[in-house]
């Protein structure tokens, strides 16, 4: 099924929305990505549409920019690594992706923007959702004056037993 990407002017489709709210999906990935981008106030350019289709067309995923760039290259999507980074950051700012940092050097982009935690499998550099939604910290640290907690990201690092 081939879809034409509708032309949308720069100022069209600027819809106010709350972060983490995604439009109802229709089952047609191309249409869904278009709706998602427009609802987030992002113009559905060809590159955003193609990267969005790769990101969101396969269910919940954890990808680095390099992983998405490799998928785009294999799918014959003409895009630079810089554009992949820019698009991932725009989608994160719009609330469509969630950044999860591991080691301070590796950043994964999670298509599941709900509050949840992760296992990091050190041996194969893979991020996996922790299935327990009731996981809680028993004591929170004192927060400095003038600050509030934006969110809590827990990454439990796992490695194979020796």
C-alpha positions as CSV (number, residue, x, y, z in Angstrom):
1,X,0.0,0.0,0.0
2,X,1.6,3.2,-1.1
3,X,0.7,6.6,0.4
4,X,1.5,10.1,-0.9
5,X,2.8,12.3,1.8
6,X,0.5,15.3,1.9
7,X,2.1,18.7,1.7
8,X,1.7,20.6,5.0
9,X,2.9,24.2,5.3
10,X,5.3,25.1,8.1
11,X,2.6,26.8,10.2
12,X,-0.2,24.2,9.6
13,X,-0.9,21.5,12.1
14,X,0.4,23.2,15.2
15,X,-1.8,21.5,17.7
16,X,-1.5,22.1,21.4
17,X,-1.1,18.7,23.2
18,X,0.1,17.3,26.4
19,X,3.3,15.3,26.4
20,X,2.9,11.6,26.2
21,X,-0.6,11.8,24.6
22,X,-0.7,10.0,21.3
23,X,-3.5,10.1,18.8
24,X,-5.7,7.0,18.2
25,X,-4.0,4.7,15.8
26,X,-5.8,3.5,12.7
27,X,-3.5,0.5,11.8
28,X,-2.1,2.2,8.7
29,X,1.5,3.1,9.8
30,X,2.0,5.9,7.2
31,X,-1.3,7.6,8.2
32,X,-0.6,7.0,12.0
33,X,2.9,8.6,11.7
34,X,1.4,11.6,9.8
35,X,-1.2,12.1,12.5
36,X,1.3,11.6,15.3
37,X,3.7,14.3,13.9
38,X,0.9,16.8,13.2
39,X,-0.6,16.3,16.7
40,X,2.8,17.0,18.1
41,X,3.1,20.2,16.1
42,X,5.8,18.8,13.8
43,X,5.6,19.2,10.0
44,X,5.5,15.7,8.4
45,X,8.5,16.1,6.1
46,X,9.5,13.1,4.0
47,X,12.5,12.3,6.3
48,X,10.4,12.6,9.5
49,X,7.7,10.4,8.0
50,X,10.2,7.7,6.9
51,X,12.1,7.8,10.3
52,X,8.8,7.8,12.2
53,X,7.6,4.8,10.1
54,X,10.8,2.9,11.0
55,X,10.5,3.9,14.7
56,X,6.8,3.4,15.4
57,X,5.8,0.7,12.8
58,X,7.2,-2.2,14.9
59,X,5.7,-1.7,18.3
60,X,7.6,-0.6,21.5
61,X,11.3,-0.3,20.8
62,X,14.6,1.0,22.2
63,X,16.9,2.4,19.6
64,X,20.1,4.4,19.5
65,X,20.5,7.0,16.7
66,X,23.1,4.7,15.1
67,X,20.7,1.8,15.1
68,X,18.0,3.9,13.5
69,X,20.5,5.2,10.9
70,X,21.5,1.7,10.1
71,X,17.8,0.7,9.6
72,X,17.2,3.7,7.5
73,X,20.2,2.9,5.3
74,X,19.0,-0.7,4.9
75,X,15.5,0.6,4.0
76,X,17.1,2.9,1.4
77,X,15.9,6.1,3.2
78,X,18.4,8.8,2.2
79,X,19.1,10.5,5.5
80,X,22.3,11.6,7.3
81,X,23.2,10.6,10.9
82,X,22.9,14.3,11.9
83,X,19.3,14.3,10.6
84,X,18.5,11.1,12.5
85,X,19.8,12.8,15.7
86,X,17.9,16.0,15.0
87,X,14.7,14.1,14.3
88,X,15.0,11.9,17.4
89,X,15.6,15.0,19.6
90,X,12.6,16.7,18.0
91,X,10.4,13.7,18.6
92,X,11.6,13.5,22.2
93,X,10.9,17.2,22.8
94,X,7.4,16.7,21.3
95,X,6.8,13.9,23.9
96,X,6.6,11.1,21.3
97,X,9.9,9.4,22.4
98,X,11.6,9.1,25.8
99,X,15.4,9.3,26.2
100,X,17.1,6.7,28.4
101,X,20.8,7.3,29.1
102,X,23.1,4.4,29.9
103,X,26.7,5.0,31.0
104,X,26.4,8.6,30.1
105,X,27.7,7.7,26.7
106,X,24.9,5.6,25.1
107,X,21.5,7.2,24.7
108,X,18.5,5.0,23.7
109,X,15.2,6.4,22.4
110,X,12.2,4.6,23.7
111,X,8.9,4.6,21.8
112,X,7.1,3.8,25.0
113,X,6.7,7.1,26.8
114,X,4.8,5.8,29.8
115,X,6.6,5.8,33.2
116,X,8.6,2.6,33.4
117,X,12.0,1.3,34.2
118,X,14.6,-0.8,32.3
119,X,17.1,-3.6,32.5
120,X,20.3,-3.0,30.6
121,X,21.8,-6.2,29.3
122,X,25.5,-5.3,29.4
123,X,26.7,-8.3,27.3
124,X,24.7,-7.4,24.2
125,X,24.0,-3.7,24.9
126,X,20.3,-4.1,24.9
127,X,17.7,-2.1,26.9
128,X,14.6,-4.1,28.0
129,X,11.5,-2.8,29.8
130,X,11.1,-4.0,33.4
131,X,7.7,-5.7,33.4
132,X,6.7,-4.8,37.0
133,X,4.6,-1.5,36.9
134,X,4.5,-1.5,40.7
135,X,8.3,-1.1,41.2
136,X,8.9,1.7,43.7
137,X,11.8,3.3,45.4
138,X,11.3,3.1,49.2
139,X,13.0,6.4,50.0
140,X,13.4,9.4,47.8
141,X,16.4,11.8,48.4
142,X,15.8,15.3,49.7
143,X,15.3,17.6,46.7
144,X,17.2,20.9,46.7
145,X,15.2,24.1,47.2
146,X,13.6,25.4,44.0
147,X,13.7,22.0,42.2
148,X,11.1,19.3,41.5
149,X,11.5,15.8,40.2
150,X,10.8,15.7,36.5
151,X,10.9,11.9,36.3
152,X,12.8,8.9,37.7
153,X,14.7,6.7,35.3
154,X,15.9,3.4,36.9
155,X,18.2,1.3,34.9
156,X,19.2,-2.1,36.4
157,X,22.3,-3.3,34.8
158,X,22.5,-7.1,34.1
159,X,25.3,-9.3,32.9
160,X,25.6,-13.1,32.3
161,X,26.8,-15.1,35.3
162,X,30.4,-16.3,35.0
